[in-house]
């Protein structure tokens, strides 16, 4: 009996540290942490770039309190409060001008839009695949260039290349520098190699760029919007994984996620005849390995060290959507800490909302992976990630007295 328990323990440890599962835990967690801190850093840089002077239009919206009238002191105080509230809201609007802030309506409509897109891909994948691959490649190219920007900036600074590009004749390109061009060219080369080889590692790299870009530029304004978004996507995930087969005679989510798209370069073989090709028919080029099929970078693949040719798969949505919540929590932690007086700041660091939810995300991802192993079937990861990230935060915020403030627009004022 003892030997059986020992063997079970050894098998459990070897299962946990299989490269595919270990990579799932480590890389997804690292992406979220990096993207959240980069988003926070971008937000603070936006604050530094905000103009300090009020414009004439702003001053017109302020109310001059009748301070010379004693009987209207209360009215004057209300007007002063109005002016302060206007300035606070103006600062928040300017601060998030370059970011996409989701509201409640958008959070509710996102799962519906995702469902429509999933059905279109399920029924019309063959007709849409080339256009979908090209558009995905373009978006992924820009996203990976964004991911590369800090690395390119560090490299150029280390070799003392600091001269910006000459201004281009297009106003929209005035702010482009050598760093942007270098990042874009590297990203473009990566996309080209992905189209040429279809290698899973290049696909993962593009997926990382999409995750970081989305978490960095899309923000949730409150805990209410966060819960609406995540629980809506939870219902979406459960339905399309567990119940879609009953209505559509096939698991729609699994069918779309595992399909490979025709390579855009296949059009060259279909429309032109290349000398030296041994293919009897242009469509054979796609099957002879000359132009490999492509898995779209909407998921991450992690190879297994135990089973050759076996991959663990994690959808980008299982990283991005919880990542938006974690980014919201990190911003709340940061702003709450910045508003504390120096004499009120704790000498010993306590568990923050971001850290609490990050632990919940890791545990939820581990349970989701374990469930797929036990049931030998794909599991909707959000079924485990959403409760393990949201419930601890609700409990923690309730006992710390922050729940009401987090629920509605916590970044307007934390005073």
N, C-alpha and C positions, 0 to 999 in steps of 0.2 A: 504493500500500500504506500509506503514511504517513497519507494522508487517511482511509483506512478505519479505522485505529487511532484517529485523532483523533475521528472520528464516533462510534465505539464508546464512547470515553471520555466524550464529551459526552452521549450517550444514557444511559450508566450513571449519570452525575451527575444528570441530569434525572429518571431513574427513582428514584434514592435520595431526592431532595428533592421528589418528588411529595407533595402535602399529606397524602394518605391514609397513605403509608408513613412519612413523617416524624412524623406524629401518632402512629402506632402505636408507634414507637421512643420518642419523647419522653414521651408521656402514660403509657404502661405503666411506664416506668422511674421517672417522677416519683411515680406512685401507690405503688410499692413502697417507695421511699426515704422518702416522707412517712409511710406506714403503719408502717414498721419503727421509725422514730424516735419516732413517737407512742406505739407500743406500749411501747417502752423507757421513755419518760417516764411513762406510766401505771403501769408496773411499779415505778419508783422512787418514785412518789407513794404506792403501796400500802405500800412499806416504811416510809415516813415515818409512815404512819397506824397501823402495827402497835403494839399496846400493849407497853411495856417490861417490865411486871411479870408474873411467872409466876403462874398461877392455882393454887389448891390442888390441882386435878386434875393439873396439870402436875408439881407438886412430888411428888405421890404416885408418879409414874412414874419419878422419879429414885432412884438407889440410893446410900445413904450408905456410903462406903468405910470399912472398919475401919482407920482410919489409926493407931489406938493400938496395933495389933498389928504388931510388927516382922516376924514371919515371914510375914505376909500382905501385904507391901508390893506384890508383883506383882499380887495380886488387887485391892488398892486402886487401883493404876494402871489396871487393866482397867475397873474400875467408873467411874473418873473419865472414861476414854475413852468408855464407854457413855453417860454423862450428856452429854458434849459432842456426841456423835453424835445423841442424842435431841433436843437443843436445836437443832442444825443442821437436822435433818429437820422439826422443828416450825416453824422459821422459813420453810423452803421451802414447807411446806403452807399456812401462813397467807398467805405472799406471793402464792401463786397461787390463793387461794380464790375470787377474783372473775373468774378466767379459766378457759377450757376447755382442759385439758391432754389431748392425745391420747396414748393408749398404743399398744403394738404391735398389739393385737387390733383396736382401732378403725382404725388405719392400714391394716390388711389388709382389713377389712370395707368401708371407704369406697368402693373401686372397685366392689365387688359391689353395694353399695347404689346407686351411681351408674348401674350397668348396668340394674338393675331399674327405676329411675326413667325411664331413657331408653327402655326397652321399653314401659313404661306410656304414656309420652307419644307413642310411635310408633303404638301400636295404638288408644289411647283418647283421642287429643288432642281430637277434636271434643266428646267427652262431658265432658272435664276442663277445657277451656280457660277457661271463665268463672271457675270456682272457683280455678283455678291463677293466673289474672290477678289476682283479688282478693287472694289470699294473698300473691302476690309483691309487689303494690302495698303491702300493709300492712308487710311486712318491709322493703321498700325505703324506706318512709317513716321507719321508726325508724332505719334505717342512715344515711340522709342527714341526719337530725336529729343523730346522733352526729358526722357529718362537720362539721356547721355549728357545733357547740358552741364551739370556740375562737374562731371569727369573731364569734359572738353575744356571748361573754364580753368580747372586746376592744372591741366596739362599746358595750356597756353600761357598761363601765368608763370608756370615753372620754367618755361623757356623764353620768358620775357616778350611774348607776342601779345601786345595789348592794344595795337592800333585797330580801331573799328573800320569797318568797310566804308567806302565813300557812299554818301547818301544816294539812294536810287531815285529815279524820277517818279516813283510811286509813293504816295504819302503813307500807305499802309506798311511799306517796307522800311520806313525811316529808322526804326529801332533795331534792325537786324545788324549783327556784328559777325566777326570772324567765328566766334563761338557757335552761333546759330548755324552758320553755313557748314562748319565742320561736323556738328552733330547731325545735321540733315543728310550730308553726303555719306557718313558712316551708316546711318539708318537706311538710306536708300540702297547701299551696297548689301546690307543684311537682308533686306526684302528681296533683292534680286537673287541672292544665294538661296533664300528660302524657296522662291519660285523654281529655281533651277534644280535644287536637290530634294526639296520637301522634307528636310531633316527635322525630327521632332525637337531637337535642341534649339534650332533657330525659331521654330514655332513658339516654343516656350519663352524665348527672349522677347518676341513681339507681344506675347500675352502679358509678360511682366510690365512692358511699357504701357499697355492699355490699362492695366490695374492701377499703376501709379498715377497716370494722368487723370483717370476718372476720379479717384479718391482725392487728388489734389485740387481739382477744379470744380467738383460738385459738392455742395455743402448742405447739411440739414440744419434748419434754423432752431429746432426745438425737439424735445423728447417726444412730444405728441406726433409730429411728422415722422420721426424715426420709427415709432411703433406702428403707425399706419403703413409705412412703406414695407417694413420687415414682415409684419403679419400678413399683408397682402401678398407678398412674394412667397411667404410660407404656404399659404393656401394654393397659390399657383404651382409651386413645386410639388406639393403633395398630390394635387389633382393630376398633373401631367405625368407623374411617375407611376402612381398607383392605380388611377382610375381611367386614364385615357384609352387603355387597351379595350375596355368594355364598350366604349363608344366608337372607336376608330379601328378596331380589330388589330391594333398594333400599339406598342408603347411609343407614343409620339416623341417624348423627350429623348429616350434612348436611341430611337431610329435617327433622329436629326443629329444628335451629338456624335454618333459613331460613323456618320457618312463622310466620305471623302469627296472633294469637288474636283472637277476637271481643271487641269492647269491652264491658265490663260495662254501660255505658250503653245498649247495644243491647237489654238486657232491657226498658228503659222503652218503647222503640219496639215491641217485640214484644208486650208485655202491655197497652199503653195506646195509644189513638189520640189524636194531637196534631193540633189544627186547624191548618191552614196547611201541612201536610205534603203534598207532591206525590206521595209514594210510593204506588203501587197496592197494594203488599204490604209488610208490616212489614219483611221481610228486605231489601227494597230500600234501606232507610235506611243499612245498613252499606256498600252499594256506591255510593251517591250522594254519599258524602263527608260526610254529615250526622254520622255517628258512625264515625270512622276505625278500621280494624283496628290492633292494637297488636303491636309486636315486644317480647317480654318482655325486661326488663333483665338478661339473662344473658350478654350480649355487648356489645362496644363497636363502634360504626360510625364510620368515618373517611372523609369524602368526598374524592374525587380532584379535583385542579385541572385535570388533563389530559383526563379522560373525564367529561363531565357525566352525572350520575346514577349513577356508579360509586362503590361504597363498598368499603373494606377492612374486614374483620371479624376481631375477636380475642375469643375466649371469655374470660369472667372467670376460669375455671379456669386459663388460661395465665398469669394475673397472680397469682392468689391462692396457688396451690400452690407455685410457686417462691418467692413472697413469704414463705410460712411458713418455708421453709429459710433465706432471707436474714435474717428476723427472728431466728431461732435463732442465726445466726452473729453478728449484731450484739450480741445479749445476751451471747454468749460472749466476744466481743472486749471489751465494756464491763466485765464482771465480772472477766475476767483482768487487765485494766488497773487496775481498782480494787484488786486484791489485791497488786499489785506495790509493794514499798517505794519511797519517793521516790527513794532513791539508785540504784535499779535500773531506773527508768523511762528508756526511750531518749530521748536528746536530739533525735534525728531520727526522724520518724514513718516506720514501715515499712508495707508493704502489708498491710492487715488481711484477715481471712477474709471479712468482709462486702464489702470493696472488690473482692477477687479474684472472688468469686461474682457480684457485680453486673456486672463486666466480662464474665464468661462469659454472663450472662443476656442482655446487650445483643447480644453476638456471635451467640448462639444464635437470638435473635429475628430478627436480620438475615438469617441463613442460612435460617431457616424461611420468611421473606417472599420471599427470592430463589428458593427451591425452588418455592414456589407459582407464581411467575412463569415459571420455566423449564418446569415440567411442566404448566402451565395447569390445575391441579387443586388442590383444598384439601389442605393438609398438616397432619398432627397436630403442632402446635407443640411439644408436650412431647417429641417425638422428638429435637428439637434442643436444647431448653432444659434437659432433665434432665442429659444428659451434660456440657454446657458449664458447668453450675453445680456439679455434684457432683464430677466427676473432678478438676478443679483443686484443690478443697478437700481431697480425700483425699490427693493428692500433697503439698500444702503442709503439712497436719497431720502427715503421716508424717515429713517432714524437720524439722519444728519440734518433734517429740516430743509433740504434743498429741492424736494420733489415739486412743489408748486412753482418755484422759480425756474426749474429746468423744463417744466411742461410747456410754458408759453414764453417764447422770445426771450431767452435768458441773457442774450448778448446786448440787448438794448440798454440795460442798466443792471449792474450787480451791486449797487450801493444799498 
